[in-house]
């Protein structure tokens, strides 16, 4: 079989280990892997290049994706979908391994319903895909964010400041939660729970009254704060608001300073969380998910994605994985709040 491999959506560390594992296993089975450039855009434009052992052998430690990526949505326009289906036939592609998050795998799931053999690998630093315990890129992103907390604490303590760290997380607060717990933050704000700024500021004032003259607040970029109407903010090809334009970190810092009188600054990690070498966990996870995806292609288990369940890598239904986001349970957030002292 000729098998197309693509990476869609935002890049994360761990994509290259996954690509490497898919290619190596497919070659072992005697299949012919080809790379589709820049996600679904490559299929729309019919751009495919051979993937060989030589091209993937040394990429396990590299961040980003050697295939390139984009947020192209081929389901948005009928003509783009038609091009995808035409190019599947023109390129002679028998199956596609799509590595991506909710949007990328939603396309893969819909193409499967239209007769295209697709398999998915769950990739999103937000860790918000259902049917899997962890997604590729999450661990690396959190490690970068925790390092930022450690560094910001030094500055906050030196100047008796409060500092807000804005991290990625549109609908799910996994990155903020894990960063805040691992970094010992004084407060964490996640999209799943409406922010109680009064409660947060009372806590920060109380901490200062007992002698803690600085504070670290970790906030997801997707939290709901009073600010400008979002109708004027740009959206991407999948209709998602461009979150960097919301200015959550700056808005929250202003609220804290006005309510407490503490000098407050904000820092936005943004795309810094996406780059750099993958952690050990993401290198191994990407490899294991990639091997499983190639096994699924070889055995004809289409319409599914490789997934993590405990200490096992299993085949999970792709449509169920993208039908409902995996969000932070309220009880888990309440557990984290017990650490705010």
Buried (B, 14 or more C-beta within 10 A) or exposed (E): BBBBBBBBBBBBBBBBBBBBBBBBBBBEBEBBBBBBBBBBBBBBBBBBEEBEEEBBEEBBEBBBBBBBBBBBBBBEEEEBBEBBBEBBEEBEBBBBBBBBBBBBBBBBBBBBEEEBBBBBBBBBBBBBBBBBEBBBBBBBBBBBBBBBBEEBBEEBBEEEBBBBBBBBBBBBBBBBBBBBBBBBBBBBBBBBBEBEBEEBBEBBBEBBEEEBEBBBBBBBBBBEBEBEEEEEBEEBBBEBBEBBEBBBBBBBBBBBBEBBEBBBBBBBBBEBBBEBBBBEBBBBBBBBBBBBBBBBBBEEBBBBBBBBEEEEBBBBBBBEBBEEBBBBEEEBBEEBEEEBE
